[in-house]
Structure formats: C-alpha cells, structure tokens
C-alpha cells in the first residue's frame, strides 16, 4: 500500500505531533512518512494489519509489511534515525512488557500533559510530501 516506513500517530495529540516534528527534523534522508491514525491512510493500514481502527493510544510503525506498536514502534523509529540516536538501541534488549508498561503510563496522560487539538496538524510546506492523507 505504501513505500517505506510509515509512522502512524494520533493526529490530535500534542505529544504525538511533537514526536512527528522530532522525527521529521532528524530524518535527514527523508526515510519516514507520516499518517494520522484518524486519516484515510492510517485507517487503511490499521485494517490491513488487523489493528483496531478506533483506538488511538499507540504509536504504530508500519515497516517491511509489519506493524510495530507502542515501545517497539518508538525504538524502531529512533534506530531508523541513525547517528547519535542509535545510542537508544540497547533499550530494545529490555523486555517488551516493561517498556510497554512505561509507554502506557506516558500515553495515558498525554492529553492532560501535552494537550489536544480539534484537528490534525498541518505540516510545513517542506514536509507536506511526506504526509499521507
């Protein structure tokens, strides 16, 4: 359906939009593309991978025909940035349940801490081609 890794994110979450901006600025090769979980592409990718289409509590990375959720998605994204961000790679050696427990604690309070908007963010012109509908 799409080429290259796609980061699916909650389009109305301040923290999730911050993650997208963080990744877009540091992804110098333009490897990652982005789609809101609520959008057409996000919904199609969720269905394609048998994931719920109405639960937006998890970042999802779709890469090489597989969907990675929560902490595994974040670790793969950071690893994909390369360079100094590769120092996070050893975190992948920690048990997934522990990392997901920590991820879930942050995700649970993300609207309260980082805010929520009424609509998905508009990407800056130089990044628009990397955002999927």
C-alpha positions as CSV (number, residue, x, y, z in Angstrom):
1,X,0.0,0.0,0.0
2,X,2.8,2.5,0.9
3,X,6.5,2.6,0.2
4,X,9.0,2.8,3.1
5,X,8.3,3.1,6.8
6,X,5.1,4.9,7.8
7,X,4.7,6.4,11.3
8,X,1.0,6.4,12.3
9,X,0.2,8.9,15.1
10,X,-2.7,10.4,16.9
11,X,-3.3,13.5,14.8
12,X,-5.0,15.5,17.6
13,X,-2.4,14.7,20.4
14,X,0.1,17.3,21.2
15,X,2.7,14.8,22.3
16,X,2.2,12.7,19.1
17,X,2.5,15.8,16.9
18,X,5.7,16.6,18.8
19,X,7.1,13.2,18.1
20,X,6.3,13.6,14.4
21,X,8.1,17.0,14.3
22,X,11.1,15.5,16.2
23,X,11.4,12.6,13.7
24,X,10.8,14.8,10.6
25,X,13.6,17.2,11.6
26,X,16.1,14.5,12.4
27,X,15.3,12.2,9.5
28,X,17.7,13.8,7.1
29,X,17.3,11.1,4.4
30,X,13.5,11.6,4.4
31,X,13.0,7.9,5.1
32,X,9.9,8.1,7.2
33,X,6.5,9.1,6.1
34,X,3.6,10.0,8.4
35,X,-0.1,9.4,8.5
36,X,-2.6,10.3,11.2
37,X,-4.4,7.2,12.8
38,X,-7.7,9.0,12.1
39,X,-6.9,9.6,8.4
40,X,-7.6,7.6,5.3
41,X,-4.2,6.0,5.0
42,X,-3.9,5.4,8.8
43,X,-7.2,3.7,8.9
44,X,-6.4,1.6,5.8
45,X,-3.0,0.5,7.3
46,X,-4.7,-0.4,10.7
47,X,-7.2,-2.5,8.9
48,X,-4.5,-4.1,6.7
49,X,-2.7,-5.2,9.9
50,X,-5.8,-6.3,11.8
51,X,-5.5,-3.5,14.3
52,X,-8.4,-1.6,15.9
53,X,-9.4,1.5,13.9
54,X,-10.9,3.4,16.8
55,X,-8.1,3.1,19.4
56,X,-5.6,5.9,19.1
57,X,-3.5,5.1,22.2
58,X,-0.5,3.8,20.4
59,X,2.1,5.0,18.0
60,X,2.4,2.5,15.2
61,X,5.2,2.0,12.7
62,X,4.5,0.1,9.6
63,X,7.7,-1.2,8.1
64,X,8.5,-4.0,5.7
65,X,5.0,-5.3,5.8
66,X,4.8,-5.5,9.6
67,X,3.2,-3.2,12.2
68,X,5.1,-2.4,15.3
69,X,3.3,-0.9,18.3
70,X,4.0,1.2,21.3
71,X,7.6,1.0,22.6
72,X,8.7,-1.2,19.8
73,X,7.5,1.3,17.3
74,X,9.3,4.2,19.1
75,X,12.6,2.2,19.3
76,X,12.5,1.3,15.7
77,X,11.8,4.9,14.7
78,X,14.7,6.2,16.8
79,X,17.0,3.5,15.5
80,X,16.0,4.4,11.9
81,X,17.1,8.0,12.5
82,X,20.7,6.7,12.9
83,X,23.6,8.8,14.1
84,X,23.6,9.8,17.7
85,X,20.0,8.4,18.1
86,X,21.5,4.9,17.8
87,X,22.5,5.1,21.4
88,X,18.9,4.1,22.3
89,X,19.3,0.8,20.5
90,X,20.3,-1.1,23.7
91,X,16.8,-0.3,25.1
92,X,15.5,-2.9,22.7
93,X,17.2,-5.5,24.9
94,X,14.8,-4.7,27.7
95,X,11.6,-6.9,27.9
96,X,8.8,-5.5,25.8
97,X,6.3,-5.8,28.7
98,X,8.4,-3.4,30.8
99,X,8.9,-0.9,28.0
100,X,5.2,-1.1,27.1
101,X,4.3,-0.5,30.7
102,X,6.3,2.7,30.7
103,X,4.9,3.7,27.3
104,X,1.4,3.1,28.5
105,X,1.9,5.4,31.6
106,X,3.0,8.2,29.4
107,X,0.3,7.6,26.8
108,X,-2.4,7.6,29.5
109,X,-1.7,11.2,30.5
110,X,-0.6,12.6,27.1
111,X,-3.7,14.8,26.5
112,X,-3.6,16.2,30.0
113,X,0.1,16.9,29.9
114,X,0.7,17.8,26.2
115,X,-2.8,19.0,25.2
116,X,-5.2,18.0,22.5
117,X,-6.2,19.9,19.4
118,X,-9.5,19.9,17.5
119,X,-7.8,18.9,14.2
120,X,-4.7,17.2,12.9
121,X,-1.7,19.5,12.4
122,X,-0.8,20.9,9.1
123,X,2.7,20.0,8.1
124,X,5.0,22.8,7.0
125,X,5.3,23.1,3.2
126,X,8.8,21.5,3.0
127,X,7.4,18.3,4.7
128,X,4.0,18.0,3.0
129,X,5.1,15.3,0.6
130,X,6.0,13.0,3.5
131,X,2.5,13.2,5.0
132,X,-0.1,10.8,3.7
133,X,-3.9,11.5,3.5
